[in-house]
Amino acid sequence: MGEPRYSRRTLLAAIGVVIATATGVATYVSSSSGPIEQQIATADKVRATPVAKPVIRFERVYSAARHREITLAFYLPAGVSTRGLPMSILLHGLRGDARHAAVGDLPQVLTAAVAKGSVPAFGFVAVDGGDNYWHENVPGDDPMAMLLDEVPRWLKERGYGEPFAVTGVSMGGFGSLLYARRRAERGDPVAAAAAISPGLITTWPEMAKRRAFKSEAEWASLDPLRNLKATGPTALGVWIGDKDKFIEGTRRFIRDVRPQVSAVKPGGHDDGLYRKVTPDVVQFLAKYAKRAV
């Protein structure tokens, strides 16, 4: 028997499938959907389209409130003007820093949502806050004063809008609720506060291990679980995994405060859970983002 003969159309279709498979792009080629050459050219164009990457910038600035240099980090959607861009403060967790504050692919999630037009453009700004639950545990080192007084100035100097929201994870979730409280106490409430796996601990012996409060009384005076109405009119969003070590306190907070948005999802206190919730966090924050004129 002779060698089998294949038409040019069949060969091009086979090539298209091989190319698609090799590049990890699933492409179905149908002889009824148009010229094979056109289909392959279209697939090539799709593969060549670059995926927008978030804009991430780091600076070193001196914080008078903390009496030290700290990192100022910006996590921004691609392709947008930063002039007057609404910004959410982003608070890291225990033993974290500004460079690692954006958990769960948060900048990528934001960029994708802005590119699709599903949310208005806004950004995140993070700073190094130490390990003292975002308050002045050590005299002369006041991360909350930095957030309240210095971060707005740093944003204004760079042309960004004022902080319209605060977002925090773990210890930063505790800090986001405390920041919202302090803003409300100043008569200038932040529009929204998002707490991801917030470090809401229910016993003093457990909290004392972190050496972040001088006494049980000081902790009680700042603990969001014991100051349920302190955030005032700020819209609250809370997300946590059902196997998170902070689930007990967070369930209690959700039950007693009834945030505008809350979710308990399968998962623990890790990036696997954070990846599940960051799309919802972005959608929640976007409702309150208004560009400064």
N, C-alpha and C positions, 0 to 999 in steps of 0.2 A: 504493500500500500504506500502511496505517496505521502509527503508531508502535508498536514492539514493547512488549509488556506484561510486567512483571516482578512476581513475587510478593514479598511483604514478606520472606519467608525468603531469597529470592535476593538482595534488596537488602542485607539485614543481613549476609549472608555476604560480599558484595562489600565492604561497609564494613569488616568485620573484617579482610579481607585488606589493604585500603588502610591501615588503622591500623597493622597489624602491620608492613607494609613501610615505612611512614613512620618508625616508631620503631626500626627495625632489629631487630625481634623476629620470627623466623620462626614462624608459627602456621598449622597445617593445620586447616581447618574442615571437618568431615564432617557431613552431614545425619543420619547414623545414630548420632551420639554424644551426642545430647541437644539441647535447645532452643538455637537460635542465640543468643538473647539471653543464655542462661546461659554459653555458650562465650565470648562477647565479654566478659561481666562477669568471668569467670575470667581471661581474658588481661589485662584491665585491672588486676586485682588483682596478678597476677604482675609486670606492668610497674611497678606502684606500690611493690612491696616494695623498700625501700632496701638497697643493698649495704653491709654493715658496713665501716667504715674503721678502720684501726689507730689507736691512740692514740700520738701522738708528742709528747714533751715535751723542752724544752731548758732547762738551767739553767747559770748561771755559778758556778763554785766555785773556791776557791784550792787549788792543789796544792802542798804543802810539798815534795814529792819533786821537782817540776819548777820550783819557785820562780816560779810564775806562775799567773794565772787561766786556767782551761780550761773548755771546754764539756762538760757532762755531759748526755748524750742518752739518752732512754728510748724504746724501740720496743716497744709492748705490743699484745697482741690486744685487740679491742674487747669490752666487756661482761663483764670478769672482775675479781674483787677483786685488788688488788695486795698485800694483806697476806700476807706469806710467799711471794710469787710467785717460783718458781725463775727465776734469771736467768743468761743466758750473756753473758759479756763479748764485745764485738764490736770487733775491731781493724781500723782502716782501712789503706789502702795508702799508698804513697809520694805525698807532696804532697796527702794527704787530710786529713780531720778528722772529728770526731764527727758533724757534721751530714750528712755524705755517706757514712757508713760502711755504711749498709744498702743494699747493691747488689742488683741482680736482683729488685726488688720484694719483698725479704725480709719487711718488715712485713706487706704485703698477703697474701703466701703463708701466713705464720704465722696471721694473723687468719682466713683462709678455712679453714685446717685445724682450728683450734680451734672455729670455728663449726659445722663439719661433725661434730665429735666424733671426728675421726680421730687427734688428738693431745691430750695434756693441756696445759693452759695454762702457758706460760712466756713470758719476755720477753728482750729484749736491752738491754744498757747499753753505751754507747760513750763514749769520752773522746778528747780531743786528745792524740796521742802524739808529734807531731813526725815527723821524717824519718830517725831514727837506728836503724831496725830494732828498736825497742822495747827498747833497752838504754841504759846510761849512756855514751854516746860523748863527750858534753860534760860535764865535771865540774859537778855541781850540778843537772843536768837528767836525772833518772832515771825514765823512764816505766814501767820494770818495777816499781820500788818503788811507784809510784802504783797500778799494777794489783794488786799483792800486799797492800799495807797500807792504802791509802786508799779504793779502790773498795768493798771489803767494808764499811767504816765508813759510807761515803755511802749504800750500799744499806740498811744496818741502820737508820740515822737516818730513812730514808723508809719503813720498814716492809716492804721487799722481803726476799726470801730471799737467802741467800748465793750467790755464783757457783758453779753446779754444772758449768759448761762454759765453753769459750772458742771463739770463731769468728773467723776472720780471712781477709782477701782480699789476695793479692799480698804486699807487705811484711808485712801483717797476718797472712798465712798462716804466714810465717816466725815472726812474733811469737807466734802461737798455740801453735806447737810449743815455742818457748822458754819461754813462760808455763807450759805443761804440765810442762816439765822443772823449772822453779823450784819449782812446787808439789810435785812428787814429791820434790825434794831437801829440802823442808821437812817431809816426812813427812805431807803433807796433799794427796795427789794429786787433781786435778780429775777428775770422772767422765768427761768427754768433751772432745775437741778436734777441731774441724772446720777444715780448711785448704782454702780455695778458691783455685785458681791460685797456690799458694804460691811466693814469690820464692826458690826454691832454685837459686842460681847456682853453677855448677860450676868457675869459674876466678877467681883473685884479680884479674887485670887488669880483668875485667868488674865484679866487686863493688867494686873500688877506685874506680870512677867515681862511686859513690854517696856517697863520703866519710862512710860510716856506721861505719867501724871504723878504729882507730888503726894497725893492722898486720894483715898476713896471719895472724899467730899468734893475734891476738885473734879475728878472724873464724872461724878454724878451731876455736877453743875453744867458740864459740857456735853454729856451723853445725849444723843438724839432720842434714845428710848425713854428718857426721863424728862424730855422737853419737847413733847410731841407737837405742840402748836407754834413752836418758836420760829419756824421758817415763814410764817405769815402767808401772804398771797402767792408765794412762789409755786409754780406747777412742779410736781415731783414725779419722777420716774424711777422705779426700782426693779432691778433684775438680779436673779440669783439662781444657782443650781440646787437641785433637791438634795445633793450630797455634799454641799458646801459646809465647811466647818462653822460658818456664821448663819446657818439656816434658821436656828431657833430665834435669835434676836431679830433677824430680818422678817421672818413670818409674823412675829409680834408687831413689828413696825408697820408692816403692810396692813395687818388686821386693824390696828388702832388708828392709823393715820389715813388709810384709804387713799393712797396716791392716785393722781390722774391716770398713771399707767403703772402696772406692776405685772411681773411674770416670774413664776418659778418653773424652771425648765430642767430636764434631765441633765445632770452634769455636776462637776465639782468646782473647786476653787482654782481654775486653771484656764489656759488659753483656749482649750476646746470649748468650754462654756462661753467664754468671751466672744469667740467667733460666731456663736449662735445668736448672740443678743445685739452685737454692734449694729446690724442693719436697723433693728427696732430703735436703738438709741439715737441713731442719726435721724430717723423719721420723727421721733419725739422732739428732738431739739429743733429741727427745721421749722416746726410750727411757730416757734417764737423768734426766729432769726429775721431781723429787719435791718437792711443796709442803711448806714448813716448817710444822710444827704450832704 
